[in-house]
């Protein structure tokens, strides 16, 4: 491996591998880590591993929430693409930004903004890598209007398990030329290929945006209100729901109070566009709906909106300061959002695990938080497993899915294989075998 990448600061073998790359939960050690700086080095590293029948894991910013980046079988070569963080091209005419996979979401959004444009996907971790976003089809709060990562990728380069490079898509808006291979690799969690370049769709940055908060006595009335809002044809740029208990963690973390101290559940939403009159009309219509269901409604000025969204973004940081937790990302039809939240609270009582819920209510994506608190490790694992068994059975009964934006990875693999239609699993395995016959790419994930 050191003959391929001769810069010793970018190659770590055996005992030289930093602990951050090892599996924190297991004894199996990786073979080594390489940090390529270009596509050619990725190809050569993959060819080396393939010749040795060595498992390969692509890794970006290590922010994945489902464990896709964690080595689990031992002996892996980890290809860390974090140094491949350059902008390849900004094409203002086609509104396409082409980047390497290691660039962070924060930098992509900044570059787009500098040109009066916007990269619409907005996952919570701004330090996540674009390659990682592509591998999990990351969503975020603006997915309700602008789509998840999948809807915002025009093209990409992918290296297969034998070192073959594919150039997929491009700058065109439409493509009906054969099978959609681009979509196949997006969301495949590094099990089918390694992303080495991505062409992203940019959109004109909206001139205006306004936000408001609606407070409710309970989350069930709040979810009913979400459906009523969407039925009007209004499509907010973001539409979030969280309970009072969740926002308390932000209040503690930021040492400030949320703008509404009334009720037990909140909707925080933003409407954007280029016509201020249209935005105001939309908010007025939402206010009329809220008059029938909410116990408080607040139109936010720019400063208040910034602070409110900061508090929504800080819920997880507040929980991190308080206890160990596991965050889920189940998704159900939007008319089942309230049923799912209600069921998680039943499981809280049944299994003795404290539960919080917040999420992207406009697209049915719930982030259920299971908190360990003072439970011993053994008790936590037993309760966690029983909780997840019950939870995912209900998710599928309601017509939902196990993951909306984090992926299956390692942590959800057991329940994914148990709950998913076996014919679907069979076809997925056929695709995997065709593209990676030796099962070298990210083994132990998804399947």
Phi, psi and omega in degrees: 000323181290343174282338180276312175245104189274350175283107187296340180284354181241013179225130178227123183236139174060236184290348178280350182292124178300147183301332184299339180270348183276164176285117182289347184253357186221168184268341182295132182256151178281159176290311183185177180227134172237147181238083183293157177244001177203170183297322182298321179292325176298313181301314181294322178295319178294318179298320177299310181296320180298319180295332180265003186054042185261130177299148184232133174234126171273141184220139179247255184266000178062036179255002183302137185265354182249004177080020180297333185268000184270130176288134184233341184260340182090149177078015183283152164261118178267124177259101183271110186266016185297336178277348175272076190235029185266157170274125179275317182197140168247112181252100184287334181288319178264000183051055181233132177245118180256127187222165170278162190289340184277352180294144183276156176303319180302315181290323177298314180296324179293316180297316178299316182297323179297339180254016179072020181241179181218133165269112196288319181303139188221060175303157187299319182275103180287345178268004174293156180270153178296323176300320177293319177301317179294319186293334180250000187054054184302147184251263182104182191287336182268006182297331182303323182258319190254355180088167176277190182304319183308318182284356184236019174247125179266328183196165177198157170258138181227136175256124181279176186297337179262005180096357177293136178258132174250138172250112188247141179066211181168227180252002180286153180276327183239154179203111174238030186263080179085192181297148181274082182291331179302310180296330180298319184278332177292126181086006183272001171058035177072014180269347181246336181183170180248124181285130180240349178200142181224134173256118187256142175281129173251157178229155176302136180289126179302142182288328186226153169207146178223149183234159174210159178241137173238131180253146185223160177289334182204160182291340182287319175294324179297317180291326174299322180293321177304314180297319179297321178297312183294329179295338180286345185095353175290132179239092180298152174291332176208144183212097188248148176231136175210156182265168183299320182298323180294313184291339176298326178294323175294318180301319179291318183292318184266352182056046175210160182266143172295150188297333175249130177247018183253140172086183184242357180207152185223147164250129173241124184222157175229135172246131180235169179162184182257354179242113183297326179298318180295321178296314180297321178296320179295316180294323178297320179293320176298320179298322178297320176295317180296330179303331183271341189231326185276156175258350174201141175225135183227121170279130187259136170281179187300316180294316180296322179295316179301316181292321180295316179290327175298320180292321176298317181292339187264002180304312183296321180297323177295319179293321178303323180288342188259321187194163170288143181211166172235129180256129178258169179215048179296156179225137179227163173306144188300333179282356177252004183303313181295319179299321182291317178297316179301319182292323179298326179288329173295319179292328176304314179290317184296317188256353178070034175243127180291136187232137170239155176225133166210168180166186184269082190296335181290341177236013174079011183268114182255135169257098175274128181253121174259123185253131183286322182052232186265010181294141175293162182301316182294316180295318179301313182297319179294314180293320180301313183296317179294320178299312183294322176304311181293316184299310185289331173300317180290322177305310181290326178297326180277001180088021182259189182224161188287332182215135178260327188208350181266340184090173179276311178057221179263321188291329183256003187303312183302312183285329176299313181292328181284323189265336187279143176311126187293333175295321177295316178300318181300315180294319178300319180293326176296319178296314179302315182294325180292322184268334183220070188299335180269358183056050181267332186276112176049055180295150181085004177247144181068298179259000000 
